[in-house]
Amino acid sequence: MNKTFNSSMTQTGSGPVRGQDEIQPSQDLVEYLKEYARAKPDVAALWCFGIGFVIGWKLKPW
């Protein structure tokens, strides 16, 4: 049964594709953020400052 299922998936092409078309959300997110930072560096810098400020405020190192 498993052999038939696999052979039908390869013949029709409806099965999961491995390799270049594999979904990688973390790498996609990093690439998107890099592109956004190149397009709008001022907004990206403000976001980094704001996130750092909130984290620093919550940690209160002093």
C-alpha positions in Angstrom: 0.0 0.0 0.0 2.8 2.5 0.9 4.7 1.6 -2.3 1.6 2.3 -4.4 1.0 5.6 -2.6 4.6 6.8 -3.2 4.6 5.8 -6.8 1.3 7.6 -7.5 2.7 10.7 -5.7 5.7 10.8 -8.0 3.8 10.2 -11.1 1.2 12.9 -10.5 3.5 15.3 -8.8 1.1 16.1 -6.1 3.3 14.9 -3.3 5.5 17.0 -1.1 8.5 18.3 -3.0 11.9 18.3 -1.2 14.8 20.5 -2.0 14.4 24.0 -3.4 10.6 24.3 -2.9 10.7 23.2 0.7 9.1 25.7 3.1 11.5 27.4 5.5 9.7 30.1 7.4 12.6 31.2 9.6 14.9 31.8 6.6 12.1 33.5 4.7 11.4 35.8 7.7 15.1 36.7 8.0 15.3 37.5 4.3 12.2 39.6 4.5 13.5 41.6 7.4 16.8 42.2 5.6 15.0 43.5 2.5 12.8 45.7 4.7 15.8 47.1 6.5 17.5 47.9 3.2 14.4 49.6 1.9 13.5 51.5 5.1 16.6 51.7 7.4 15.2 54.5 9.6 12.1 52.5 10.4 14.1 49.4 11.1 16.4 51.3 13.4 13.5 52.7 15.4 12.0 49.2 15.7 15.4 47.9 17.0 15.7 50.8 19.4 12.1 50.3 20.7 12.5 46.6 21.2 15.8 47.1 22.9 14.3 49.8 25.2 11.4 47.6 26.2 13.7 44.6 26.9 16.1 46.7 28.8 13.3 48.2 30.8 11.9 44.9 31.7 15.3 43.4 32.7 16.3 46.5 34.7 20.0 45.7 34.9 20.7 48.5 37.5 
